[in-house]
Amino acid sequence: MADKDERSVMNHLIALCKDEELALRYAADHVKDPAIKTLLAEVAAERAQFATDLLAHALRLGGAAAADGTTRGALHRAWLAMKDAVIGSNDKAMIAEAEHGEDVALATYESTLNDMLLPTARDLIERQRADIRTAHDRVRTLMAH
């Protein structure tokens, strides 16, 4: 894969991680249950670290795009805020949205691993995908309670 292509893959993942970080922080700020709040904040911090780790690879490939998230992410956060304003804070609804975000992240990482990547980037993305799967399962467990 050409460096430009791999760079765009890295930049896409960085933006995805920023989107998820911001959405999870929003959810953590709007749930009432302290255990849920803690878990969502932990996963948000993990996504922030993922973006930082991916940034090193993007810089090696010639630079990183602005990583404040994507339009999709901004729309998702606006949807969360609107839903919250209309129906009020609801822990189950916030957990469902967090789980959906983790579904999207997991699918994006799975798709990315089908691309040709340098071994160091592939290793990092595979580790992050495994951590996303673990976080997804932890969030899904919250839905059962």
N, C-alpha and C positions, 0 to 999 in steps of 0.2 A: 504494500500500500504506500502511496506517495505520502511524504511528510505532511503536505497540506491536508490530505484526507484524514490522516491520523490526528492532526491538530484539530480539525473540525469535530472529530469524534470526541476528543478530550474536552473541547469547549462546550459541546452539547451536554456531556455528562456533568461538567462543572455547573452549567446553568440549571440542569435538572436537580442537582444536589442543593443549590441555593433555593430553588423553588420549594423543594421539600423541607428544607430547614425553616424557611419563613412560614410555610403552611403549618408545620408541626409546632412552631413557637406560638402561632396564633391559637391553635387548638389548645395547647398547654395553658395559655393565658385565660382560656374561656371555659375550662372544665372545673368542676367543683371538687371532685374526688382527688385527694392528695396523691394517691398511688398512681392514678392515671396521669395527673399533672407531671409527676416526676418521670414517668416512663416517656411521655411525649417530649419533655425537655431533654432527656438523655438522647433520644433518637435524633432530635433536632441538632444537638451538639455533635453527634456522630456524623450527620450529613454535612455540617460545616467543616469538620475535619476531612471528610472525603473530598470536598471541593478543594481544600488546601493541598491535599496530597496529589490530586489530579493536576493542580496548577503547576506543580514542578515539572510534570511531563509536558504540559502545554508550552511552558516557557522553553524547555529544551527543544521543542519543535518549531520555535520561532515566535512564540508569544501567545497570549491568551486574549480572548474576547472579553468584553465587559461581562462580569459574572454577577449581575444583580438579579438574575433570574430571567424568565421568559414571559412573553405576553400570556401564554397559556397559564403560567403560574400566577401572574397578576390577576387574571380572570378567575382562577380558582380561589384565590384569597378573597377577592371581591364577593364571590358566590358564598363563601363561608361567612363573611361579615353580613351579607344580606340575609342569609338564612338565620343567622344568629339574631339579627335585629327583628325579624318577623316572628320566629317561633321561640326566641329566647335561648339561652345557653342550655344545651342538652348534652350531657356526657356521651350518651350512646351515639348521637348524631356526629359529634366531633370524632369519636373513635372510628365510626364508619368512614368518615372522610379521610382520616389518617390511614386507615387500612387501604382505601382506594388509592391514595397517593403512593403507598408502598407497593401496591399492585403495579402501578404505572412504572415506578422506579425499577422494580424487578424485571418487568417486561423489556424495558429499555436496556438494562444491563445484559439481559439474555440476548437481545438482538445485537448489541454491540460486540458481544463475544463471537458472533458469526463473522465479524469483519477481521481482516488481517491486521494484526497489531504487533508491535515490537514486543518481545518477551517480557520486558520489565513492565510495560503498560498492561499487558495481558494478565500478568501475575497480580498486579494491584487491582485491576477490575474484577478478577475472579474472587479475590479476598473481600472486596467491597460487596460484591453480589452475595456472597455467603453471609456477610453481616446484615445485609438488607433482608435476606430470607429469614434470618433469626429474628430481626426486629419485627418483620411482618407477622411472624408466628406469635410473638409476644403481644402485638397489638390485636391480632385475631382472638387470642385468649381472653382479652378484655371484653370482647363482644359477647362471649359466652356467659359472662357474669352479670 
